[in-house]
Amino acid sequence: MRILALVILAIGAAAAPAQAQTYDPNYPVCLSVYGRISYYECSYTSLPQCKMSASGRSALCVINPYYAHASQYPSARRYKQRYYNGY
């Protein structure tokens, strides 16, 4: 009985479709399209370009979190202010 349950479980797990990475690391902006079938379309180089494509559709432009050329460091450094007593 256990073997039958394990076989059914294994077949059920193998029959489920696998999800692949939906973001393309070569483009910084993605279009998230909503509907019966929702999907990401990562082929945009700027937000205005993506917004033109999303216009009139049920879609949203998002920044690609897996963009390969993204900077790892913040763009501006923050320095500590030092206060002097005037001496």
Residue pairs with C-beta under 8 A, 6 or more apart in sequence:
21 66
22 39
22 40
22 42
23 30
23 40
23 42
23 64
23 65
23 66
24 30
24 42
24 43
24 64
24 66
25 64
25 66
25 67
25 68
26 42
26 68
27 42
27 43
27 44
27 45
27 64
27 67
28 44
28 45
28 46
28 63
28 64
28 67
28 69
28 70
29 42
29 44
29 45
29 46
29 47
29 49
29 50
29 61
29 62
29 63
29 64
30 40
30 41
30 42
30 44
30 50
30 61
30 62
30 63
30 64
31 40
31 41
31 42
31 43
31 44
31 50
31 53
31 54
31 59
31 60
31 61
31 62
32 38
32 39
32 40
32 59
32 60
32 61
32 62
33 39
33 40
33 41
33 57
33 58
33 59
34 58
34 59
34 60
35 58
40 62
42 64
44 50
44 53
44 61
47 61
50 61
51 61
53 59
54 60
54 61
